[in-house]
Amino acid sequence: MSDRPLGVWWVLAAGLVVGLLLIADGHLLRGGYVIAGSLALSAFLRLVLPPAAAGSLAVRSRATDVVVMLALAAVLAGVLSVLDMRPRGPGSVNGAATAAAPAASSSTSGIAPGAALPTTAAQSATRARPPISLEG
């Protein structure tokens, strides 16, 4: 067993646990940014604290530890910043509602309740087709 103290490693560990709990709760961006922030904070602490106080954050040379943690934080934050988390599905184009959505009231649209709505060629092309049978 090592006689070296653990130091401020708990900053990184706590940030990782909180971030993973947020991700598990469905908050991917928030959790990811918490993890990236804890990596950046750990890099800062490794930079300013002496090796004895940094404890388990001091793995290699000071420069290597700081560069690796900052690079991980930057890559994670960069990936999170380009994620498009908007919902996709019918009635949306790239996450935004389409302008040609059917009217909710039958009195203003002229379509009887329960009647089939007209479709565009793009909507027809994206409908599910039955599987092709290879048997005779």
C-alpha positions as a LaTeX table, in Angstrom:
\begin{tabular}{lrrr}
\hline
Residue & $x$ (\AA) & $y$ (\AA) & $z$ (\AA) \\
\hline
Met1 & 0.00 & 0.00 & 0.00 \\
Ser2 & 1.25 & 3.45 & $-0.89$ \\
Asp3 & 1.95 & 6.04 & 1.76 \\
Arg4 & 1.08 & 8.83 & $-0.72$ \\
Pro5 & $-2.17$ & 10.67 & 0.13 \\
Leu6 & $-5.05$ & 10.59 & $-2.33$ \\
Gly7 & $-5.27$ & 14.39 & $-2.38$ \\
Val8 & $-7.97$ & 16.10 & $-4.43$ \\
Trp9 & $-8.82$ & 13.16 & $-6.70$ \\
Trp10 & $-12.35$ & 13.35 & $-5.29$ \\
Val11 & $-13.03$ & 16.39 & $-7.52$ \\
Leu12 & $-12.71$ & 14.23 & $-10.61$ \\
Ala13 & $-14.50$ & 11.27 & $-9.01$ \\
Ala14 & $-17.42$ & 13.39 & $-7.78$ \\
Gly15 & $-17.77$ & 15.08 & $-11.18$ \\
Leu16 & $-17.77$ & 11.73 & $-12.92$ \\
Val17 & $-20.41$ & 10.28 & $-10.58$ \\
Val18 & $-22.67$ & 13.35 & $-10.81$ \\
Gly19 & $-22.28$ & 13.46 & $-14.59$ \\
Leu20 & $-23.10$ & 9.77 & $-14.99$ \\
Leu21 & $-26.14$ & 10.12 & $-12.73$ \\
Leu22 & $-27.37$ & 13.03 & $-14.87$ \\
Ile23 & $-26.83$ & 10.99 & $-18.03$ \\
Ala24 & $-28.68$ & 8.03 & $-16.52$ \\
Asp25 & $-31.55$ & 10.38 & $-15.67$ \\
Gly26 & $-31.81$ & 11.41 & $-19.33$ \\
His27 & $-29.82$ & 14.66 & $-19.25$ \\
Leu28 & $-27.04$ & 13.74 & $-21.66$ \\
Leu29 & $-25.75$ & 17.25 & $-22.35$ \\
Arg30 & $-25.79$ & 18.39 & $-18.74$ \\
Gly31 & $-24.07$ & 15.23 & $-17.54$ \\
Gly32 & $-21.45$ & 15.42 & $-20.25$ \\
Tyr33 & $-20.68$ & 19.05 & $-19.48$ \\
Val34 & $-20.37$ & 18.22 & $-15.77$ \\
Ile35 & $-17.81$ & 15.54 & $-16.61$ \\
Ala36 & $-15.93$ & 17.89 & $-18.94$ \\
Gly37 & $-15.96$ & 20.60 & $-16.28$ \\
Ser38 & $-14.63$ & 18.25 & $-13.61$ \\
Leu39 & $-11.81$ & 17.22 & $-15.97$ \\
Ala40 & $-10.94$ & 20.87 & $-16.58$ \\
Leu41 & $-11.07$ & 21.66 & $-12.85$ \\
Ser42 & $-8.87$ & 18.66 & $-12.10$ \\
Ala43 & $-6.38$ & 19.85 & $-14.71$ \\
Phe44 & $-6.31$ & 23.28 & $-13.08$ \\
Leu45 & $-5.80$ & 21.77 & $-9.63$ \\
Arg46 & $-2.99$ & 19.58 & $-10.95$ \\
Leu47 & $-1.38$ & 22.67 & $-12.48$ \\
Val48 & $-1.43$ & 24.83 & $-9.33$ \\
Leu49 & $-1.01$ & 22.30 & $-6.53$ \\
Pro50 & 2.31 & 20.73 & $-5.56$ \\
Pro51 & 2.53 & 16.96 & $-6.27$ \\
Ala52 & 2.08 & 16.09 & $-2.59$ \\
Ala53 & $-1.23$ & 18.02 & $-2.44$ \\
Ala54 & $-2.39$ & 16.83 & $-5.87$ \\
Gly55 & $-2.19$ & 13.24 & $-4.68$ \\
Ser56 & $-3.62$ & 10.76 & $-7.17$ \\
Leu57 & $-4.10$ & 13.46 & $-9.81$ \\
Ala58 & $-0.31$ & 13.41 & $-10.17$ \\
Val59 & 0.27 & 10.40 & $-12.40$ \\
Arg60 & 3.00 & 11.53 & $-14.80$ \\
Ser61 & 4.73 & 14.86 & $-15.22$ \\
Arg62 & 2.69 & 17.94 & $-14.42$ \\
Ala63 & 2.59 & 19.04 & $-18.06$ \\
Thr64 & 1.45 & 15.62 & $-19.29$ \\
Asp65 & $-1.31$ & 15.35 & $-16.68$ \\
Val66 & $-2.63$ & 18.84 & $-17.42$ \\
Val67 & $-2.51$ & 18.45 & $-21.20$ \\
Val68 & $-4.24$ & 15.06 & $-21.14$ \\
Met69 & $-7.04$ & 16.20 & $-18.82$ \\
Leu70 & $-7.60$ & 19.45 & $-20.73$ \\
Ala71 & $-7.61$ & 17.59 & $-24.05$ \\
Leu72 & $-10.20$ & 15.12 & $-22.76$ \\
Ala73 & $-12.34$ & 17.98 & $-21.43$ \\
Ala74 & $-12.09$ & 19.90 & $-24.71$ \\
Val75 & $-12.91$ & 16.88 & $-26.88$ \\
Leu76 & $-15.88$ & 15.94 & $-24.71$ \\
Ala77 & $-17.22$ & 19.50 & $-24.67$ \\
Gly78 & $-16.67$ & 19.80 & $-28.42$ \\
Val79 & $-18.56$ & 16.60 & $-29.16$ \\
Leu80 & $-21.39$ & 17.64 & $-26.87$ \\
Ser81 & $-21.63$ & 21.07 & $-28.49$ \\
Val82 & $-22.31$ & 19.59 & $-31.93$ \\
Leu83 & $-24.89$ & 17.01 & $-30.83$ \\
Asp84 & $-28.36$ & 17.67 & $-32.20$ \\
Met85 & $-30.70$ & 16.44 & $-29.49$ \\
Arg86 & $-33.94$ & 17.69 & $-31.06$ \\
Pro87 & $-36.62$ & 15.02 & $-31.58$ \\
Arg88 & $-37.09$ & 13.52 & $-35.01$ \\
Gly89 & $-40.20$ & 11.97 & $-36.45$ \\
Pro90 & $-43.36$ & 12.59 & $-38.43$ \\
Gly91 & $-44.21$ & 16.25 & $-38.81$ \\
Ser92 & $-40.66$ & 17.43 & $-38.27$ \\
Val93 & $-37.81$ & 18.35 & $-40.56$ \\
Asn94 & $-34.45$ & 18.37 & $-38.77$ \\
Gly95 & $-36.32$ & 18.64 & $-35.49$ \\
Ala96 & $-38.46$ & 21.65 & $-36.49$ \\
Ala97 & $-42.16$ & 21.39 & $-37.20$ \\
Thr98 & $-43.06$ & 21.63 & $-40.87$ \\
Ala99 & $-44.89$ & 24.67 & $-42.15$ \\
Ala100 & $-47.35$ & 22.54 & $-44.12$ \\
Ala101 & $-48.72$ & 20.67 & $-41.12$ \\
Pro102 & $-52.41$ & 19.81 & $-41.44$ \\
Ala103 & $-54.88$ & 22.06 & $-39.67$ \\
Ala104 & $-56.25$ & 20.80 & $-36.38$ \\
Ser105 & $-59.83$ & 21.91 & $-37.00$ \\
Ser106 & $-61.88$ & 20.31 & $-39.77$ \\
Ser107 & $-63.97$ & 23.46 & $-40.17$ \\
Thr108 & $-61.00$ & 25.52 & $-41.37$ \\
Ser109 & $-59.28$ & 22.84 & $-43.45$ \\
Gly110 & $-62.29$ & 21.60 & $-45.39$ \\
Ile111 & $-61.43$ & 17.96 & $-44.57$ \\
Ala112 & $-64.02$ & 15.84 & $-42.82$ \\
Pro113 & $-62.97$ & 14.29 & $-39.49$ \\
Gly114 & $-61.52$ & 10.83 & $-40.04$ \\
Ala115 & $-60.85$ & 11.43 & $-43.76$ \\
Ala116 & $-57.47$ & 10.53 & $-45.21$ \\
Leu117 & $-55.16$ & 13.49 & $-45.50$ \\
Pro118 & $-53.43$ & 14.19 & $-48.79$ \\
Thr119 & $-49.77$ & 13.12 & $-48.90$ \\
Thr120 & $-46.80$ & 14.52 & $-50.71$ \\
Ala121 & $-44.46$ & 12.46 & $-52.87$ \\
Ala122 & $-41.78$ & 12.63 & $-50.17$ \\
Gln123 & $-44.18$ & 11.29 & $-47.54$ \\
Ser124 & $-45.25$ & 8.47 & $-49.85$ \\
Ala125 & $-41.63$ & 7.53 & $-50.57$ \\
Thr126 & $-40.79$ & 7.23 & $-46.87$ \\
Arg127 & $-43.67$ & 4.92 & $-45.96$ \\
Ala128 & $-42.75$ & 1.41 & $-44.90$ \\
Arg129 & $-42.98$ & $-1.12$ & $-47.67$ \\
Pro130 & $-43.72$ & $-4.83$ & $-47.12$ \\
Pro131 & $-40.63$ & $-7.06$ & $-47.18$ \\
Ile132 & $-39.77$ & $-8.74$ & $-50.47$ \\
Ser133 & $-40.31$ & $-12.47$ & $-50.43$ \\
Leu134 & $-37.59$ & $-14.58$ & $-52.03$ \\
Glu135 & $-39.80$ & $-17.65$ & $-52.08$ \\
Gly136 & $-41.62$ & $-18.37$ & $-55.38$ \\
\hline
\end{tabular}
